[in-house]
């Protein structure tokens, strides 16, 4: 199932930061990286990233663009191994994981965050991930990511 446990009022387990110090892992864009699944790098199969793709893919989802209660885009289809950056363009939004494939360990962002905050995660497990903003779910602020096999 993979839904999140209750919110904690302290810290965020070092998986995110405010984008100012680059976080852990590769931080060429100065944003944050996700350490829960080892982050991203040049590829597991060697310096060139293996035979499928020499460059890891990255997508961006905007959180609350133009002060709207939406994720933009609200759905993505990506190959396994793609890093997704969630960028807060307005304040007062969270990113709670509603469902995810067995074996996936995406934790989302339980606490509401301010404009400029970033959260990144590399999606390695194929399947559908559904997420929402706790504060604005009633307004339809929901999204999904479908991860396909990188070899397929």
OpenMM code with the backbone's topology and positions (N, CA, C; nanometers):
from openmm import Vec3, app, unit

residues = "UNK UNK UNK UNK UNK UNK UNK UNK UNK UNK UNK UNK UNK UNK UNK UNK UNK UNK UNK UNK UNK UNK UNK UNK UNK UNK UNK UNK UNK UNK UNK UNK UNK UNK UNK UNK UNK UNK UNK UNK UNK UNK UNK UNK UNK UNK UNK UNK UNK UNK UNK UNK UNK UNK UNK UNK UNK UNK UNK UNK UNK UNK UNK UNK UNK UNK UNK UNK UNK UNK UNK UNK UNK UNK UNK UNK UNK UNK UNK UNK UNK UNK UNK UNK UNK UNK UNK UNK UNK UNK UNK UNK UNK UNK UNK UNK UNK UNK UNK UNK UNK UNK UNK UNK UNK UNK UNK UNK UNK UNK UNK UNK UNK UNK UNK UNK UNK UNK UNK UNK UNK UNK UNK UNK UNK UNK UNK UNK UNK UNK UNK UNK UNK UNK UNK UNK UNK UNK UNK UNK UNK UNK UNK UNK UNK UNK UNK UNK UNK UNK UNK UNK".split()
positions = [
    Vec3(0.0814, -0.1176, 0.0000),
    Vec3(0.0000, 0.0000, 0.0000),
    Vec3(0.0864, 0.1248, 0.0000),
    Vec3(0.1738, 0.1414, 0.1007),
    Vec3(0.2707, 0.2485, 0.1017),
    Vec3(0.2152, 0.3849, 0.1374),
    Vec3(0.1080, 0.3950, 0.2135),
    Vec3(0.0601, 0.5265, 0.2511),
    Vec3(0.1435, 0.5789, 0.3652),
    Vec3(0.1395, 0.7093, 0.3828),
    Vec3(0.2213, 0.7734, 0.4837),
    Vec3(0.1632, 0.7583, 0.6223),
    Vec3(0.2527, 0.7526, 0.7176),
    Vec3(0.2117, 0.7552, 0.8575),
    Vec3(0.1756, 0.8976, 0.8940),
    Vec3(0.1371, 0.9202, 1.0154),
    Vec3(0.0957, 1.0528, 1.0610),
    Vec3(0.2071, 1.1548, 1.0501),
    Vec3(0.1687, 1.2798, 1.0541),
    Vec3(0.2640, 1.3889, 1.0428),
    Vec3(0.3441, 1.4013, 1.1702),
    Vec3(0.4648, 1.4440, 1.1566),
    Vec3(0.5439, 1.4756, 1.2739),
    Vec3(0.5728, 1.6237, 1.2685),
    Vec3(0.5835, 1.6833, 1.3809),
    Vec3(0.6078, 1.8264, 1.3855),
    Vec3(0.7543, 1.8610, 1.3759),
    Vec3(0.8399, 1.7634, 1.3646),
    Vec3(0.9821, 1.7909, 1.3648),
    Vec3(1.0455, 1.7439, 1.2359),
    Vec3(1.1402, 1.8186, 1.1876),
    Vec3(1.2279, 1.7771, 1.0778),
    Vec3(1.1597, 1.7052, 0.9646),
    Vec3(1.2400, 1.6711, 0.8660),
    Vec3(1.1864, 1.5979, 0.7529),
    Vec3(1.2826, 1.4896, 0.7093),
    Vec3(1.3458, 1.4244, 0.8059),
    Vec3(1.4278, 1.3057, 0.7858),
    Vec3(1.5400, 1.3228, 0.6844),
    Vec3(1.5869, 1.4440, 0.6603),
    Vec3(1.7003, 1.4718, 0.5733),
    Vec3(1.6786, 1.4298, 0.4292),
    Vec3(1.5539, 1.4083, 0.3868),
    Vec3(1.5318, 1.3743, 0.2471),
    Vec3(1.5088, 1.4982, 0.1631),
    Vec3(1.4816, 1.6101, 0.2255),
    Vec3(1.4572, 1.7333, 0.1534),
    Vec3(1.5235, 1.8471, 0.2278),
    Vec3(1.5395, 1.9565, 0.1562),
    Vec3(1.5768, 2.0800, 0.2212),
    Vec3(1.5189, 2.1928, 0.1393),
    Vec3(1.5568, 2.3139, 0.1700),
    Vec3(1.4971, 2.4268, 0.1010),
    Vec3(1.5671, 2.4609, -0.0297),
    Vec3(1.6569, 2.3750, -0.0753),
    Vec3(1.7216, 2.3967, -0.2041),
    Vec3(1.8418, 2.4873, -0.1990),
    Vec3(1.8840, 2.5286, -0.0802),
    Vec3(1.9943, 2.6220, -0.0746),
    Vec3(2.1296, 2.5551, -0.0637),
    Vec3(2.1359, 2.4329, -0.0091),
    Vec3(2.2675, 2.3734, 0.0061),
    Vec3(2.2894, 2.2532, -0.0835),
    Vec3(2.1953, 2.2230, -0.1711),
    Vec3(2.2168, 2.1171, -0.2680),
    Vec3(2.1802, 1.9790, -0.2191),
    Vec3(2.1526, 1.9599, -0.0917),
    Vec3(2.1096, 1.8296, -0.0411),
    Vec3(2.2188, 1.7253, -0.0541),
    Vec3(2.1772, 1.6001, -0.0742),
    Vec3(2.2714, 1.4903, -0.0913),
    Vec3(2.2570, 1.4342, -0.2305),
    Vec3(2.3572, 1.3645, -0.2785),
    Vec3(2.3491, 1.3065, -0.4130),
    Vec3(2.3921, 1.4083, -0.5165),
    Vec3(2.3460, 1.3905, -0.6414),
    Vec3(2.3883, 1.4853, -0.7442),
    Vec3(2.3010, 1.6090, -0.7354),
    Vec3(2.3619, 1.7255, -0.7349),
    Vec3(2.2870, 1.8490, -0.7134),
    Vec3(2.3295, 1.9558, -0.8118),
    Vec3(2.3496, 1.9160, -0.9360),
    Vec3(2.3975, 2.0122, -1.0333),
    Vec3(2.3056, 2.1310, -1.0482),
    Vec3(2.1750, 2.1150, -1.0242),
    Vec3(2.0821, 2.2259, -1.0365),
    Vec3(2.0657, 2.3039, -0.9079),
    Vec3(2.1349, 2.2654, -0.8000),
    Vec3(2.1250, 2.3385, -0.6759),
    Vec3(2.0014, 2.3045, -0.5963),
    Vec3(1.9196, 2.2137, -0.6444),
    Vec3(1.7973, 2.1770, -0.5751),
    Vec3(1.8233, 2.0689, -0.4734),
    Vec3(1.7184, 2.0000, -0.4363),
    Vec3(1.7326, 1.8944, -0.3380),
    Vec3(1.7336, 1.7600, -0.4082),
    Vec3(1.7823, 1.6599, -0.3387),
    Vec3(1.7765, 1.5257, -0.3916),
    Vec3(1.7174, 1.4345, -0.2876),
    Vec3(1.6795, 1.3191, -0.3297),
    Vec3(1.6135, 1.2243, -0.2430),
    Vec3(1.7114, 1.1166, -0.2031),
    Vec3(1.7346, 1.1023, -0.0721),
    Vec3(1.8311, 1.0035, -0.0275),
    Vec3(1.7652, 0.8724, 0.0114),
    Vec3(1.6327, 0.8632, 0.0080),
    Vec3(1.5661, 0.7407, 0.0530),
    Vec3(1.5921, 0.6232, -0.0398),
    Vec3(1.6228, 0.6481, -0.1665),
    Vec3(1.6504, 0.5363, -0.2559),
    Vec3(1.7894, 0.5468, -0.3192),
    Vec3(1.8765, 0.6187, -0.2542),
    Vec3(2.0136, 0.6280, -0.3028),
    Vec3(2.0377, 0.7444, -0.3964),
    Vec3(1.9379, 0.8243, -0.4241),
    Vec3(1.9564, 0.9390, -0.5118),
    Vec3(1.9798, 0.8970, -0.6556),
    Vec3(2.0354, 0.9884, -0.7313),
    Vec3(2.0646, 0.9604, -0.8711),
    Vec3(2.2127, 0.9769, -0.8948),
    Vec3(2.2596, 0.9241, -1.0024),
    Vec3(2.4004, 0.9361, -1.0390),
    Vec3(2.4134, 0.9159, -1.1874),
    Vec3(2.5280, 0.8685, -1.2309),
    Vec3(2.5517, 0.8475, -1.3725),
    Vec3(2.4997, 0.7138, -1.4226),
    Vec3(2.4426, 0.6326, -1.3369),
    Vec3(2.3901, 0.5036, -1.3790),
    Vec3(2.4555, 0.3918, -1.3034),
    Vec3(2.3846, 0.2830, -1.2839),
    Vec3(2.4369, 0.1714, -1.2080),
    Vec3(2.5319, 0.0849, -1.2904),
    Vec3(2.5246, 0.0929, -1.4213),
    Vec3(2.5988, 0.0009, -1.5060),
    Vec3(2.7306, 0.0573, -1.5550),
    Vec3(2.7789, 0.1614, -1.4931),
    Vec3(2.9071, 0.2163, -1.5353),
    Vec3(2.8987, 0.3653, -1.5580),
    Vec3(3.0102, 0.4222, -1.5970),
    Vec3(3.0197, 0.5659, -1.6090),
    Vec3(2.9232, 0.6257, -1.7105),
    Vec3(2.8922, 0.5497, -1.8170),
    Vec3(2.8050, 0.6057, -1.9196),
    Vec3(2.6579, 0.5782, -1.8929),
    Vec3(2.6228, 0.5164, -1.7791),
    Vec3(2.4830, 0.4959, -1.7450),
    Vec3(2.4246, 0.3703, -1.8054),
    Vec3(2.5033, 0.2822, -1.8616),
    Vec3(2.4498, 0.1572, -1.9153),
    Vec3(2.4126, 0.1697, -2.0614),
    Vec3(2.3349, 0.0747, -2.1091),
    Vec3(2.3034, 0.0692, -2.2504),
    Vec3(2.1749, 0.1421, -2.2871),
    Vec3(2.0856, 0.1635, -2.1926),
    Vec3(1.9564, 0.2240, -2.2256),
    Vec3(1.9663, 0.3745, -2.2502),
    Vec3(2.0284, 0.4456, -2.1581),
    Vec3(2.0347, 0.5900, -2.1687),
    Vec3(2.1572, 0.6399, -2.0955),
    Vec3(2.2354, 0.7243, -2.1610),
    Vec3(2.3570, 0.7743, -2.0990),
    Vec3(2.3267, 0.8836, -1.9971),
    Vec3(2.2100, 0.9461, -2.0042),
    Vec3(2.1758, 1.0555, -1.9154),
    Vec3(2.0480, 1.0229, -1.8396),
    Vec3(2.0519, 1.0277, -1.7053),
    Vec3(1.9280, 1.0059, -1.6303),
    Vec3(1.8247, 1.1117, -1.6683),
    Vec3(1.6996, 1.0699, -1.6752),
    Vec3(1.5939, 1.1631, -1.7114),
    Vec3(1.5435, 1.2365, -1.5887),
    Vec3(1.4920, 1.3574, -1.6115),
    Vec3(1.4339, 1.4363, -1.5042),
    Vec3(1.3084, 1.5050, -1.5550),
    Vec3(1.2074, 1.5070, -1.4711),
    Vec3(1.0818, 1.5765, -1.4997),
    Vec3(1.0556, 1.6726, -1.3848),
    Vec3(0.9746, 1.7741, -1.4090),
    Vec3(0.9387, 1.8703, -1.3046),
    Vec3(0.7877, 1.8785, -1.2929),
    Vec3(0.7378, 1.8766, -1.1684),
    Vec3(0.5967, 1.8988, -1.1387),
    Vec3(0.5889, 2.0258, -1.0552),
    Vec3(0.5087, 2.1215, -1.1000),
    Vec3(0.4898, 2.2459, -1.0265),
    Vec3(0.3797, 2.2259, -0.9230),
    Vec3(0.4032, 2.2747, -0.8029),
    Vec3(0.3082, 2.2627, -0.6933),
    Vec3(0.2467, 2.4002, -0.6697),
    Vec3(0.1161, 2.4117, -0.6983),
    Vec3(0.0469, 2.5382, -0.6776),
    Vec3(0.0889, 2.6509, -0.7695),
    Vec3(0.1056, 2.6245, -0.9024),
    Vec3(0.1459, 2.7338, -0.9924),
    Vec3(0.0370, 2.8408, -1.0010),
    Vec3(0.0781, 2.9665, -1.0133),
    Vec3(-0.0140, 3.0800, -1.0247),
    Vec3(-0.1170, 3.0811, -0.9117),
    Vec3(-0.0743, 3.0406, -0.7933),
    Vec3(-0.1567, 3.0322, -0.6719),
    Vec3(-0.2820, 2.9440, -0.6892),
    Vec3(-0.2774, 2.8534, -0.7851),
    Vec3(-0.3881, 2.7593, -0.8053),
    Vec3(-0.3643, 2.6349, -0.7197),
    Vec3(-0.4710, 2.5669, -0.6826),
    Vec3(-0.4614, 2.4446, -0.6034),
    Vec3(-0.4543, 2.3239, -0.6965),
    Vec3(-0.3412, 2.3151, -0.7697),
    Vec3(-0.3198, 2.2070, -0.8660),
    Vec3(-0.1730, 2.1661, -0.8663),
    Vec3(-0.1491, 2.0455, -0.9176),
    Vec3(-0.0148, 2.0021, -0.9555),
    Vec3(-0.0102, 2.0143, -1.1068),
    Vec3(0.1012, 2.0648, -1.1610),
    Vec3(0.1105, 2.0816, -1.3054),
    Vec3(0.2392, 2.0198, -1.3569),
    Vec3(0.2308, 1.9128, -1.4365),
    Vec3(0.1093, 1.8441, -1.4789),
    Vec3(0.0533, 1.7584, -1.3639),
    Vec3(-0.0735, 1.7211, -1.3761),
    Vec3(-0.1341, 1.6391, -1.2708),
    Vec3(-0.1150, 1.4901, -1.2954),
    Vec3(-0.0614, 1.4542, -1.4114),
    Vec3(-0.0259, 1.3143, -1.4358),
    Vec3(0.0968, 1.3077, -1.5264),
    Vec3(0.1801, 1.2090, -1.4977),
    Vec3(0.3020, 1.1861, -1.5748),
    Vec3(0.3142, 1.0378, -1.6035),
    Vec3(0.3728, 1.0041, -1.7182),
    Vec3(0.4154, 0.8674, -1.7467),
    Vec3(0.5639, 0.8754, -1.7756),
    Vec3(0.6427, 0.8024, -1.6954),
    Vec3(0.7886, 0.8119, -1.7034),
    Vec3(0.8503, 0.6732, -1.7004),
    Vec3(0.9700, 0.6571, -1.7590),
    Vec3(1.0409, 0.5290, -1.7447),
    Vec3(1.1025, 0.5183, -1.6050),
    Vec3(1.1171, 0.3961, -1.5564),
    Vec3(1.1825, 0.3728, -1.4281),
    Vec3(1.3208, 0.4381, -1.4285),
    Vec3(1.3591, 0.4939, -1.3158),
    Vec3(1.4877, 0.5603, -1.3032),
    Vec3(1.4816, 0.7101, -1.3250),
    Vec3(1.3630, 0.7628, -1.3555),
    Vec3(1.3468, 0.9056, -1.3780),
    Vec3(1.3353, 0.9787, -1.2452),
    Vec3(1.4046, 1.0892, -1.2371),
    Vec3(1.3960, 1.1752, -1.1190),
    Vec3(1.2887, 1.2803, -1.1444),
    Vec3(1.1992, 1.2979, -1.0470),
    Vec3(1.0959, 1.3999, -1.0577),
    Vec3(1.1199, 1.5041, -0.9496),
    Vec3(1.1273, 1.6301, -0.9931),
    Vec3(1.1406, 1.7442, -0.9016),
    Vec3(1.0034, 1.8067, -0.8828),
    Vec3(0.9626, 1.8218, -0.7582),
    Vec3(0.8391, 1.8922, -0.7241),
    Vec3(0.8807, 2.0294, -0.6731),
    Vec3(0.8345, 2.1357, -0.7401),
    Vec3(0.8761, 2.2717, -0.7094),
    Vec3(0.7541, 2.3521, -0.6641),
    Vec3(0.7586, 2.4002, -0.5396),
    Vec3(0.6496, 2.4791, -0.4829),
    Vec3(0.6521, 2.6189, -0.5431),
    Vec3(0.5439, 2.6560, -0.6144),
    Vec3(0.5328, 2.7902, -0.6708),
    Vec3(0.4385, 2.8782, -0.5903),
    Vec3(0.3768, 2.8205, -0.4875),
    Vec3(0.2989, 2.8969, -0.3909),
    Vec3(0.3058, 2.8232, -0.2579),
    Vec3(0.2707, 2.8909, -0.1528),
    Vec3(0.2852, 2.8362, -0.0183),
    Vec3(0.1600, 2.7612, 0.0275),
    Vec3(0.1790, 2.6795, 0.1326),
    Vec3(0.0670, 2.6134, 0.1981),
    Vec3(0.0268, 2.4808, 0.1382),
    Vec3(0.1198, 2.4117, 0.0706),
    Vec3(0.0885, 2.2831, 0.0079),
    Vec3(0.1751, 2.1717, 0.0655),
    Vec3(0.1178, 2.0525, 0.0693),
    Vec3(0.1922, 1.9320, 0.1080),
    Vec3(0.1911, 1.8365, -0.0106),
    Vec3(0.2563, 1.7232, 0.0050),
    Vec3(0.2651, 1.6238, -0.1016),
    Vec3(0.2578, 1.4866, -0.0351),
    Vec3(0.1345, 1.4407, -0.0095),
    Vec3(0.1142, 1.3143, 0.0599),
    Vec3(0.0948, 1.2009, -0.0397),
    Vec3(0.1589, 1.0889, -0.0118),
    Vec3(0.1485, 0.9713, -0.0973),
    Vec3(0.0220, 0.8953, -0.0588),
    Vec3(-0.0686, 0.8789, -0.1550),
    Vec3(-0.1929, 0.8060, -0.1318),
    Vec3(-0.1737, 0.6572, -0.1564),
    Vec3(-0.1052, 0.6230, -0.2652),
    Vec3(-0.0768, 0.4825, -0.2955),
    Vec3(0.0477, 0.4754, -0.3823),
    Vec3(0.1140, 0.3603, -0.3762),
    Vec3(0.2337, 0.3364, -0.4562),
    Vec3(0.2551, 0.1869, -0.4673),
    Vec3(0.3341, 0.1426, -0.5648),
    Vec3(0.3574, -0.0013, -0.5838),
    Vec3(0.4287, -0.0652, -0.4648),
    Vec3(0.4075, -0.1946, -0.4468),
    Vec3(0.4805, -0.2699, -0.3450),
    Vec3(0.6299, -0.2537, -0.3692),
    Vec3(0.7044, -0.2318, -0.2648),
    Vec3(0.8490, -0.2181, -0.2741),
    Vec3(0.8964, -0.0752, -0.2951),
    Vec3(0.8053, 0.0157, -0.3271),
    Vec3(0.8424, 0.1559, -0.3434),
    Vec3(0.8464, 0.2213, -0.2056),
    Vec3(0.9344, 0.3179, -0.1895),
    Vec3(0.9511, 0.3801, -0.0591),
    Vec3(0.9475, 0.5327, -0.0664),
    Vec3(0.8647, 0.5868, -0.1549),
    Vec3(0.8513, 0.7313, -0.1646),
    Vec3(0.7751, 0.7817, -0.0432),
    Vec3(0.8284, 0.8803, 0.0239),
    Vec3(0.7674, 0.9326, 0.1453),
    Vec3(0.6916, 1.0622, 0.1238),
    Vec3(0.7097, 1.1291, 0.0112),
    Vec3(0.6403, 1.2555, -0.0111),
    Vec3(0.6860, 1.3626, 0.0863),
    Vec3(0.5993, 1.4616, 0.1092),
    Vec3(0.6283, 1.5730, 0.1993),
    Vec3(0.5052, 1.5939, 0.2857),
    Vec3(0.5127, 1.5545, 0.4116),
    Vec3(0.3976, 1.5594, 0.5010),
    Vec3(0.3606, 1.7007, 0.5439),
    Vec3(0.4578, 1.7837, 0.5719),
    Vec3(0.4336, 1.9181, 0.6230),
    Vec3(0.4049, 2.0141, 0.5073),
    Vec3(0.3189, 2.1133, 0.5305),
    Vec3(0.2972, 2.2150, 0.4282),
    Vec3(0.4251, 2.2966, 0.4148),
    Vec3(0.4527, 2.3379, 0.2917),
    Vec3(0.5770, 2.4085, 0.2613),
    Vec3(0.5486, 2.5422, 0.1955),
    Vec3(0.6509, 2.6257, 0.1917),
    Vec3(0.6413, 2.7600, 0.1348),
    Vec3(0.6917, 2.7634, -0.0086),
    Vec3(0.6543, 2.8696, -0.0775),
    Vec3(0.7012, 2.8922, -0.2140),
    Vec3(0.8532, 2.8821, -0.2185),
    Vec3(0.9056, 2.8148, -0.3209),
    Vec3(1.0494, 2.7979, -0.3381),
    Vec3(1.1010, 2.6645, -0.2875),
    Vec3(1.0213, 2.5936, -0.2096),
    Vec3(1.0627, 2.4631, -0.1583),
    Vec3(1.0687, 2.3620, -0.2728),
    Vec3(1.1609, 2.2665, -0.2650),
    Vec3(1.1716, 2.1611, -0.3658),
    Vec3(1.1860, 2.0256, -0.2996),
    Vec3(1.1275, 1.9264, -0.3627),
    Vec3(1.1412, 1.7864, -0.3203),
    Vec3(1.1683, 1.7054, -0.4461),
    Vec3(1.2663, 1.6174, -0.4407),
    Vec3(1.2981, 1.5329, -0.5555),
    Vec3(1.2949, 1.3868, -0.5148),
    Vec3(1.2551, 1.3034, -0.6085),
    Vec3(1.2548, 1.1594, -0.5848),
    Vec3(1.2824, 1.0890, -0.7175),
    Vec3(1.3634, 0.9842, -0.7125),
    Vec3(1.3893, 0.9004, -0.8290),
    Vec3(1.2972, 0.7802, -0.8202),
    Vec3(1.2128, 0.7640, -0.9206),
    Vec3(1.1124, 0.6573, -0.9236),
    Vec3(1.1713, 0.5358, -0.9950),
    Vec3(1.2074, 0.4335, -0.9163),
    Vec3(1.2710, 0.3131, -0.9698),
    Vec3(1.1766, 0.1941, -0.9819),
    Vec3(1.0669, 0.1933, -0.9063),
    Vec3(0.9749, 0.0794, -0.9045),
    Vec3(0.8588, 0.1079, -0.9995),
    Vec3(0.8361, 0.0180, -1.0947),
    Vec3(0.7283, 0.0356, -1.1924),
    Vec3(0.5917, 0.0249, -1.1260),
    Vec3(0.4972, 0.1027, -1.1777),
    Vec3(0.3606, 0.1012, -1.1271),
    Vec3(0.3059, 0.2423, -1.1178),
    Vec3(0.1925, 0.2566, -1.0511),
    Vec3(0.1251, 0.3858, -1.0393),
    Vec3(0.1392, 0.4403, -0.8975),
    Vec3(0.1759, 0.5665, -0.8906),
    Vec3(0.1902, 0.6395, -0.7651),
    Vec3(0.0828, 0.7481, -0.7648),
    Vec3(0.0030, 0.7545, -0.6595),
    Vec3(-0.0982, 0.8592, -0.6483),
    Vec3(-0.0660, 0.9453, -0.5271),
    Vec3(-0.0837, 1.0766, -0.5433),
    Vec3(-0.0480, 1.1705, -0.4371),
    Vec3(-0.1474, 1.2858, -0.4358),
    Vec3(-0.1440, 1.3640, -0.3258),
    Vec3(-0.2364, 1.4758, -0.3111),
    Vec3(-0.1813, 1.5762, -0.2113),
    Vec3(-0.2392, 1.6962, -0.2135),
    Vec3(-0.2112, 1.7978, -0.1129),
    Vec3(-0.3170, 1.7816, -0.0053),
    Vec3(-0.2742, 1.7587, 0.1187),
    Vec3(-0.3671, 1.7354, 0.2285),
    Vec3(-0.4631, 1.8526, 0.2478),
    Vec3(-0.4127, 1.9730, 0.2359),
    Vec3(-0.4928, 2.0927, 0.2595),
    Vec3(-0.5950, 2.1153, 0.1475),
    Vec3(-0.5604, 2.0802, 0.0241),
    Vec3(-0.6437, 2.1160, -0.0916),
    Vec3(-0.6982, 1.9967, -0.1696),
    Vec3(-0.6957, 1.8781, -0.1110),
    Vec3(-0.7483, 1.7614, -0.1824),
    Vec3(-0.8959, 1.7805, -0.2181),
    Vec3(-0.9716, 1.8448, -0.1300),
    Vec3(-1.1138, 1.8712, -0.1563),
    Vec3(-1.1369, 1.9596, -0.2775),
    Vec3(-1.0340, 2.0332, -0.3188),
    Vec3(-1.0422, 2.1171, -0.4387),
    Vec3(-0.9874, 2.0447, -0.5609),
    Vec3(-0.9530, 1.9164, -0.5426),
    Vec3(-0.9033, 1.8368, -0.6547),
    Vec3(-0.7527, 1.8413, -0.6741),
    Vec3(-0.6781, 1.8842, -0.5725),
    Vec3(-0.5325, 1.8914, -0.5866),
    Vec3(-0.4741, 1.7527, -0.5642),
    Vec3(-0.4753, 1.6757, -0.6739),
    Vec3(-0.4292, 1.5374, -0.6744),
    Vec3(-0.3461, 1.5135, -0.7991),
    Vec3(-0.2601, 1.4147, -0.7929),
    Vec3(-0.1786, 1.3822, -0.9087),
    Vec3(-0.1420, 1.2354, -0.9111),
    Vec3(-0.0884, 1.1918, -1.0251),
    Vec3(-0.0431, 1.0538, -1.0371),
    Vec3(0.0777, 1.0471, -1.1288),
    Vec3(0.1609, 0.9483, -1.0993),
    Vec3(0.2784, 0.9204, -1.1816),
    Vec3(0.2753, 0.7717, -1.2146),
    Vec3(0.2810, 0.7387, -1.3424),
    Vec3(0.2895, 0.6006, -1.3863),
    Vec3(0.4312, 0.5752, -1.4322),
    Vec3(0.4957, 0.4771, -1.3675),
    Vec3(0.6339, 0.4437, -1.3983),
    Vec3(0.6346, 0.3147, -1.4785),
    Vec3(0.6950, 0.3199, -1.5968),
    Vec3(0.7028, 0.2033, -1.6842),
    Vec3(0.8417, 0.1420, -1.6738),
    Vec3(0.8531, 0.0161, -1.7119),
    Vec3(0.9843, -0.0498, -1.7123),
    Vec3(1.0761, 0.0233, -1.8084),
    Vec3(1.1958, 0.0526, -1.7634),
    Vec3(1.2934, 0.1241, -1.8466),
    Vec3(1.3333, 0.0407, -1.9673),
    Vec3(1.3284, -0.0932, -1.9550),
    Vec3(1.3697, -0.1801, -2.0637),
    Vec3(1.2588, -0.2003, -2.1664),
    Vec3(1.1349, -0.1618, -2.1301),
    Vec3(1.0218, -0.1906, -2.2159),
    Vec3(0.9969, -0.0873, -2.3144),
] * unit.nanometer
topology = app.Topology()
chain = topology.addChain("A")
for resn in residues:
    res = topology.addResidue(resn, chain)
    for name in ("N", "CA", "C"):
        topology.addAtom(name, app.Element.getBySymbol(name[0]), res)
